Amino acid sequence: MSDLYYLNLRGGGRERVEIRAAGVDEARNMAVRYLGQYLTEHPAFADEGHWRLSVEDVAGSVLTTVIVATVTPR
């Protein structure tokens, strides 16, 4: 049985994406795959430096967050 979760990519104009997963761990793994696909389709998004993709429950409570940062070496 799968539960309903939402992926919420922080930033203006981005929608919450509904997913179904067997639990928070599976939802987190789906979030990582979603983020990879999003970056493939929107490569300029990486120029923003850092971002986070939250996995939320139906009420909007954050259950886990995937954080990605672009760091320029010195």
TAFEN-V210061 format. One record per pair of residues at least 24 apart in sequence whose ideal C-beta (glycine too) atoms are under 6 Angstrom apart, sorted by sequence separation. I is the first residue (numbers start at 1). J is the second residue. D is the distance in Angstrom with one decimal. If there is no record, write none. Layout:
BEGIN
i->{I & I}
j->{J & J}
d->{D & D}
END
This chain:
BEGIN
i->{7 & 31 & 46 & 7 & 28 & 27 & 32 & 31 & 28 & 24 & 24 & 10 & 9 & 7 & 8 & 8 & 5 & 6 & 4}
j->{31 & 55 & 70 & 34 & 55 & 55 & 66 & 66 & 64 & 63 & 64 & 52 & 53 & 53 & 54 & 56 & 55 & 56 & 58}
d->{5.3 & 5.3 & 5.5 & 5.5 & 5.8 & 4.7 & 5.8 & 5.1 & 5.0 & 5.1 & 5.9 & 5.3 & 5.0 & 6.0 & 4.6 & 5.5 & 5.5 & 4.6 & 5.7}
END
